[in-house]
């Protein structure tokens, strides 16, 4: 049988699955007070954890089934936060800014509270470097692995060799963490423009030699990553980028 839905009926069907249009989350006010909202009419308990405060805070539900909580004023910065809906951790469905994890742990939503003036990680009208997504052969684990490499403004037109920094991510991260969530390119651009940092190449590798699922023992992870760094990553960088190779650089 063929089922045909008219446009209005289909629209109503889709709308019934969506949160109310009025739901906005997170909403940052001019006074830096932040309101979090979640449409969950069937939930009985919604909690919020955020790096902007200690512990968990309960949200209150209105007659339309929308839970909300206002906190602050919150100091300007970037924070991770998650909802707990009847004990189940969830990201904010109304917020497209998400920090994912490489290990099998819940992702987090991101809250950006702007300051009265540009933050050190904000994009400014200064010369910008380039972030390269690089695939390199790793003999250590017998596969092709990925890393992100930042080259400073003017690198392509230069000829001199530069210092190199190998910048590692934290637990649950990967080689993209510093570029996408840690704002490393913006920070480096601003520091170089302000003459607070010498122009350098910054290499951001994946800090797990094996998939970080817990199947490989921690001591082997560390040993194999160290080998990959020293025997695969550093030689690749020195062969493909204009970097100094002396100890002090």
Secondary structure, 3 states (H helix, E strand, C coil): CCCCCCHHHHHHHHHHCCCCCCCCCCEECCCCCEEEEEECCCCCCEEEEECCCCCEEECEECCCCEEEEEECCCCCEEEEEEEEECCEEECCCCCCCEECCCCCCCCEEEEEECCCCCCCCCCCCCCCCEEEEEEEEECCCCEEEEEEEEECCCHHHCCCCEEEEECCCCCCCCCCHHHHCCCHHHHHHHHHHCCCCCCEEEEEECCCCCCCCCCCCHHHHHHHHHHHHHHHHHHHHHHHCCECCCCCC
